[in-house]
Amino acid sequence: MTTTASRPTDLKAATPAVTLLRRFLALDAAVTTGNGLIYLLFSTWAADLLGVSASGLVGIGIFLTVFGLGVAAVAASKSPSRAATTVIIDANLLWAVASVVVAVFGIMGANTVGTVWTILQAGTVGGFALLQLFALNKVKNAK
């Protein structure tokens, strides 16, 4: 019989640092790969919705799918490589900044929905980077 009193309520106590890092990487992998597959499989529909070219979305979709699968491979490791995780964090930060630049300067010619989407996904990707950095620092400090 398990009582609630025996369950840790603090995330730090409940989740080892490596597990936390793997979960944040896995979340990133799922969202990134899913987004990439949508751009690949439904490029015409997404292009119409966002006001950008379908061929541009196919290219982005290929990149996101491959990147997402790479992130999934790192997340699947029992002890994710610090170097690989740092590359993922850096790539996410670069993607977030580049997305804001693309949206602000209208580089892809997106409509209002596309511009809002670009800013929202930039925030999401930047958030993944910050969560991963937080967890990576916890792994460093736990050693």
C-alpha positions in Angstrom: 0.0 0.0 0.0 1.4 3.4 -1.0 0.5 6.5 0.9 0.8 10.0 -0.5 3.1 10.8 2.5 5.7 8.5 1.1 5.7 10.0 -2.4 8.1 12.9 -2.9 6.3 16.0 -4.0 9.4 18.0 -5.0 10.4 17.5 -8.7 14.0 17.6 -7.7 13.5 14.8 -5.2 11.3 12.7 -7.5 13.3 13.0 -10.7 17.1 12.5 -11.1 18.8 15.1 -13.1 19.6 12.8 -16.0 16.0 11.6 -16.3 14.9 15.2 -16.3 17.3 16.0 -19.1 16.1 13.0 -21.1 12.5 14.0 -20.7 13.1 17.5 -21.9 15.1 16.2 -24.9 12.3 13.7 -25.6 9.7 16.4 -25.5 11.7 18.5 -27.9 12.2 15.5 -30.2 8.5 14.7 -30.3 7.4 18.2 -31.0 10.1 18.9 -33.6 9.7 15.6 -35.5 5.9 16.1 -35.4 6.2 19.6 -36.8 8.6 18.5 -39.5 6.3 15.6 -40.6 3.3 18.0 -40.8 5.3 20.3 -43.0 6.3 17.3 -45.2 3.0 15.5 -45.4 0.7 18.6 -45.5 2.9 21.2 -47.0 0.3 22.6 -49.4 -2.3 22.9 -46.6 0.2 24.4 -44.2 1.6 26.8 -46.8 -1.9 28.1 -47.5 -2.6 28.5 -43.8 0.7 30.3 -43.1 1.1 32.2 -46.3 4.4 30.8 -47.2 5.7 28.6 -50.1 5.0 24.9 -49.9 8.5 24.1 -51.2 10.0 26.2 -48.4 8.0 24.2 -45.9 9.2 20.9 -47.4 12.8 22.0 -46.9 12.1 23.0 -43.3 10.1 19.8 -42.8 13.1 17.7 -43.9 15.4 19.6 -41.6 13.0 19.4 -38.6 12.3 15.7 -39.1 16.0 14.8 -39.3 16.9 17.1 -36.4 14.1 15.8 -34.3 15.1 12.2 -34.9 18.7 13.2 -33.8 17.4 14.7 -30.6 15.4 11.5 -30.0 18.5 9.5 -30.4 20.3 11.6 -27.8 17.2 11.4 -25.5 17.2 7.6 -25.7 20.7 7.4 -24.3 20.8 6.4 -20.6 23.3 9.2 -20.2 23.0 11.8 -22.9 26.2 13.2 -24.2 27.0 16.6 -22.8 28.5 17.7 -26.2 25.4 16.5 -28.1 23.1 18.1 -25.7 25.0 21.4 -25.9 24.7 21.3 -29.7 21.0 20.7 -29.4 20.6 23.7 -27.0 22.7 25.9 -29.3 20.7 24.9 -32.4 17.5 25.6 -30.5 18.6 29.0 -29.5 19.8 29.8 -33.0 16.5 28.6 -34.4 14.5 30.7 -32.0 16.5 33.9 -32.8 16.4 33.2 -36.5 12.6 32.6 -36.4 12.1 36.0 -34.7 14.2 37.7 -37.4 12.3 35.9 -40.1 9.0 37.0 -38.6 10.0 40.6 -37.8 11.4 41.2 -41.2 8.9 39.2 -43.2 11.6 37.1 -44.8 9.3 34.3 -45.8 6.4 36.5 -46.7 4.1 34.9 -44.1 0.6 36.2 -43.5 -0.6 37.2 -40.0 -1.3 33.6 -39.0 2.2 32.6 -40.3 3.9 35.4 -38.5 2.1 34.6 -35.2 2.9 30.9 -35.7 6.6 31.7 -36.3 6.8 33.8 -33.1 5.0 31.1 -31.1 7.2 28.3 -32.3 10.3 30.5 -31.6 9.1 30.8 -28.0 8.5 27.1 -27.8 12.0 26.2 -29.2 13.6 28.8 -27.0 11.8 27.3 -24.0 13.1 23.8 -24.9 16.6 25.3 -25.0 16.2 26.8 -21.5 14.7 23.7 -20.0 17.5 21.6 -21.5 20.1 24.0 -20.2 18.6 23.9 -16.8 18.6 20.1 -16.7 22.1 19.9 -18.1 23.3 22.2 -15.3 21.5 20.0 -12.8 23.4 17.0 -14.2 26.7 18.9 -13.9 26.0 19.9 -10.3 24.8 16.3 -9.3 28.3 14.9 -10.2 
